[in-house]
């Protein structure tokens, strides 16, 4: 669908993009992440041909591509109703079918049909976002770009917008989702790219990214009385001596983290940990597997604690 290679962009003498690579396949929901000012909006503007690139290639899979775009804060004609505004969008994009029917269709897709006779002036922020999505998908775009579609929404509004994105994804839409709400990305995206210092530091399917940064099995053990120093020391010593354990660390809040050796499975580590504690008559409050989150990867990349993935190994 879309391949970007070596993309560069400077604003006067300030470099923003320093050789960005990006790969989006048809049907992907691509979570595009990065800190404020890192170049996400610049990238989207170049994709939409709003601003020129300085160098690099932006290649689509076909010669003519329709792009739908929802900006972070859509400005709509507030003196119009939802019906009137979307009829105008249909006329502006020279929709070839029946405009009235298409307007009704996108209003139903976004859950706004029942409110479409009201003036946009009286819409909530969530309703404005849904009308904005309806406008973005009006012409059946090949690529839909959503810039912070759930920012400043309450939990109900967020859930409604994410439900719409989920339905669009299920219908086969190709979507770039740019957001700072990482739980939203984990909910709907099948692929993620993290832009850092002008280049794509991480790109791939979410499960593969997590596996890349959590290569060893590990557990967290929470004891019932972390203030019992003797019991804590016995537990640490017992777990450190496990043949399949690489190390056992006590965290500052009292939990114990046990890391397995490379050849140990999660199941083996769990069984041996529980067995070792039981042999010392120690009953833990809980034992659970550690799972790295997208937030941990994102923060680790931006803080320098995690190294970028090399190349674009996952597609």
N, C-alpha and C positions, 0 to 999 in steps of 0.2 A: 504493500500500500504506500508506504513512505519510508525513504531512506535518506538520512542526512550524513554527510561525510565531510570532515574537516571544516565545519562552519566557523567562520570568524566574523566578528563585528566589533568595531571601535566607535565610541562616541567622542569625536575630536581625538584627543590623545589618550582617552581612557578605554582600555580593552575590557570588553564584556564577555565575548565568546572567543575562546582560544583554540578552536579546533574540535568543535562538538561533533560527536558521532551519535546517531540515534536510529533505531530500526523499529518500525511499527508495521505489523502484518494486518491484513484484512480481518476484521472481527475482534481485534484486540481492544481491551479497555486498558489504556496505558496511564498509570499513575505517574505524573510528571512532578517531581519534588525538588525542592531547593530553598535556600534561605531568601529573604527579601533582597532584591538587588542582584541576584546571582545570574540573571539573564533569561529566566523562564518566559517573561512577557516578550522580550526581544525575540526569542526563538519563535514564539507563536506568531508574532507580527511578520517575521520573515516567511514562515510557512504560508501565511495568508497573503503574502506579497504586498503588505502594507508598507514595509520599509525594505530597502535593498540590503543584501549581504555584502561584506567586503571580500570574502573568499569562501571556497567550499562548494559543495553540491547539495541541492535539495531535489530529490528525484521521486516522482510519483509513479505508480505502476501503470498508469494510463495517461494519455496526453491531456485529456480534459477532466478535471476533478472539481466537484462542487464541495465547498467547505461551509459548514455552519459554525457560527462562533457566538458564544455567550460571554461577554466581558464580565469582570468581577462585579461591577456596579452598573447594570443596564439602565440606560436612560430611555424611558418610554414616553409617548405622548399622553400625558395624564388627563387631558381633556377628552380623550377617546375612551370608548368601552373596549373590552377585550375583543369582541367581535370586530369592531371597526378597525382596531389596530392591526389585527392579523389579516383582515381583508386587504389593508394597505400593504402589508408585507408581501402578500401574494401578488399584488399588482406590481410592486417594485422589483420582485425577483422574476417577473414575467412567467408565473406558474402556468403551465400549459393545460392543466386540467380545469375542473370546475372549482373556482376559488371558494365559493360558499361551502361546498362539500369538504374541501381540504381544510378550511378554517375550523369547521365543526370537528373534523377528525383529529387535528392536533390539539384542540381544546379537550377532547375526551382523553387522548393519550396522556396529557399532563394534568388531568383532573380538574380542569378549569371551566368546563362547559356550563355548569350550573351558575357560575358567577360571571359569565362573559358579557352579560347585559349591563353590568355595573361599570361605572367610570373607573379607570385605572387609578385616579387620584385617591380613591377609597380603598385600594388594595393594601394588604399587609405585605411585608418584605418577602415572605415566602410565596405569596401569590404573584408578586412581580417577577420573582425568579422563575416561576413556572410558566408565566407568559413569555418570558425571555427564552426559555427552553423551547416553547412552542414555535417561536419565531425562528430559532436556530435550526430546527428540524423541518421547517415548512417545505423546503424544496427537496426533501429526501437527500440530504448531503451524503457524499461518499465518506467524508471525515467530519466528525463533530468535535469541536474544541470547547471545553467548559472551563472557564477560569474562575476558581473559587466559587462554585455554584452554591455552596452551603454556608458561606461566611456570614456571620452576624444573624444567622437564623436560630430560633429556639429549637429545642429537641424535636418537637412535633414537625416543624417546617423542614428541618434537616432530614428526618425520616421520610417525609413525603417526597422530597427531591431525590434522595438516594433510591427510593422505590422506583421512581421514574427512570433513573439511570439504569437500574437493574433490568427494567422491562425493555429499554432500548438495547441493552447489551444482549438480552435473550433473543431479540429479533434480528441479531447479526450486525448491529451498528458498530462502526469503528470509532472509538472515542479517545481523545486525550483529556484526561481529568487532572487539572492543575489545582492542588489544594494543600493547605497546611494541616488538615484534619486527617491524620494518618490512619485512624480507625476506619474512616470512610474508604480510603484506598484499599485497605485489607479486606473490606467487605465486598467490593465490586471489581477491583482490578485483577487481571490475570498477568500483567506485566508491569514492571516498575523501572523508572529511570531516576537517578539522583544526580542532579547537576551541582557541581562543586568546583569553584575556582575556574569557571569558564569551560570545563570539560565534563563529559559524562563519567562520573566516578563509579557508578554502579548501574548496571542494566541487566535485566533478565526476569524470568518468572519468579514470583515471590517465594515459592518453596525452594527453588534452587539458590536464591540469594541467602535465605536463612540457613540452608545447609552449608553454604560456603563459609559463613561466619560462625557456625556452631558445629565444628567438625568432630567434637568429642561429646559422648554422652555424659550428662551430669545430673545430679540430684540435689535438691535442697531438703534438709532435715530440720524440723523445728521441734525442740525438746519441750517438755511440759514446764520445766523449771530452769530457765536459762541462768538464773542466779546461783544455782548449785554448782560451785566451781569444781568440786570433786567429780560429780557426775559428768560435767562437761568435759573434763580432762580424760575421763575413762572413755567417753564416747569418741572423742577425737583420736585417742590412741588406738582404739579398736578399729575405727574406720580407716585410719592411716595404714594399718597393718594388713588390710585386705589385699589379696594378691592381684585383684583386678583394678585396684584404685591407684591412680597416679598421684593424687594428693587430696587432703581434706583441709579446708580453710574455714576458720570461724569469721563470720561477717560481723560488722560493728554492731548490728542489732541482735546478735545472738544466734542466728541461724547458722547451720553448717552446710557448706557446699562440698560435695564429693565429686571429683572428676575421674572418669574412667580412663584406663589405658586404651590405646587405639583399637585393640582387637576385642574389646568388651562391648556387649550390647546393653541397651537400656534395661532390658528385662533381667539380665544377669546382675547388673549393678543394683537394681532395686531389691532383688531377692537376697543378695549377699549383704547389703546394708541392713535390711530388716533382720536378717539372721544374726548378724554381729551384735546389734543392739539387744535383741532378745536374749542372747547368750549372757549378756551383762545385766539382764533384768532391767533394761531401760525401755520405757514405753514412750515413743515419740508422740507428739501432738499431731504431726503430719509429715508425710514424705511425698514429694511430688517431683516430676520431671521438669527440668528447666527448658524453656522454649524461648528462643530469641525473638523479639518482636521487630516489626518494621521501624518502630520508634527508636529502638536501641541501635539498629543499623544506621538510621538517619543521623542520630545524635553522635554516634561513634565516628562516622565519616566527617561530619562538620567540626568535631573537636580534635580530629587527628588521631583518636585512639584506635580506629580501624583503618586499615589500608584499603585504597580503592581496588576493586576487582580489575584484573588485567585484561584489557581488550574487551571484546563483546562475545564472550564464550557461549552465551545462552541466547537463543532466538526463538 
